[in-house]
Amino acid sequence: MSENLSIAENLALVRANIARAAKESGRDEKDILLIGATKMNDADRVRQAIRAGLTACGENRVQELLEKNEQHAYDGAALHFIGHLQKNKVKYLVGTVSLIHSVDSVALMQEISRQAEKRSIVQDILLEVNSGGEESKSGFAPDEVAAALDAAGALPAIRVRGLMTIPPICRYGEENLPYFQLLKQLFVDNGEKKYDNVRMDFLSMGMSGDYEAAISCGANMVRVGSAIFGQRVYPAKQS
Ligand SMILES: *Cc1c(COP(=O)(O)O)cnc(C)c1O
């Protein structure tokens, strides 16, 4: 990634890396969905990425997603939600996004199902797993995943499509391998069981620093922000 390259050039580099990582693990690049993590990039920059061939966008704040959606920023691409979700915001997302990656409690699953039922749709979701067991991170503990998948059976308006994780160390790909392997194992083991309203299709893991490592462990969705859009500049904190 370089600040001097355009979004289109960065995107081409990321795609080439995905293709190589896919090939090295015996897969086709077409089987891996690149989701552009578009947070803090305005509608114009999102459109630039879509014009350059990005087919899916992921936002992690509801308000920002709604504002940019109103500006038609995501036209021509799929829209996913990847950030922490509060129950009172669920109603704004259901039916607007094609996939919610970050479902971290049974109560949240219930609320998504309730809102989807009202709209007579079925909402696709992923369960977020706290693979590093960190206090500060949300997500199901690895040993809670089976019970959560079981709970989906009582919720007809959601369909669990797979698992997602954000491992503890996001800077160096190799260090995250054990967490990615843990998730892959959960994905395979639970995929072999029969749960109602569950179809284990997607394994969402890998960000700018570690998407190739994630692909080597079986990821088929990667969420890449800064490697496409450049470093995000966060506003200075008010003291
Ligand atoms: C921002 C974000 C990403 C992308 O992060 P980069 O390191 O910029 O690639 C991926 N996943 C989630 C949940 C995010 O919030």
The ligand as a Gaussian input file, in Angstrom:
#p B3LYP/6-31G(d) Opt

LIG

0 1
 C      -11.735000      -1.236000       9.569000
 C      -12.045000      -2.674000       9.587000
 C      -11.395000      -3.565000       8.730000
 C      -10.291000      -3.136000       7.787000
 O       -9.162000      -2.688000       8.471000
 P       -7.791000      -2.357000       7.708000
 O       -6.741000      -2.720000       8.672000
 O       -7.843000      -0.912000       7.377000
 O       -7.779000      -3.198000       6.480000
 C      -11.764000      -4.897000       8.771000
 N      -12.722000      -5.340000       9.617000
 C      -13.370000      -4.520000      10.454000
 C      -14.399000      -5.084000      11.352000
 C      -13.054000      -3.169000      10.469000
 O      -13.699000      -2.354000      11.315000

